[in-house]
């Protein structure tokens, strides 16, 4: 069985990926902003269009998935799943 870690960030996923790239020399396979997501897969608005919808990196031999999450008062948390 392969377990794939998923890291979720509060709007700073892009900065985290850059940080991990500098510190751990990770390879970034892909990184997509919410504005690039298919509208039927992800609820987007003007405020979250630059957040990371999905990022996939390689750390050593491990694949790691990263994304931003959003939560506003009286709103359910939106967690992207692929």
Buried (B, 14 or more C-beta within 10 A) or exposed (E): EEEEEEBBBEBEBBEBBBEBEEEEEBEBEEBBBBEEBEEEEBEBEEEBEEBBBBBBBEEEEEEBBBBBBBEEEEEEEBEBEE
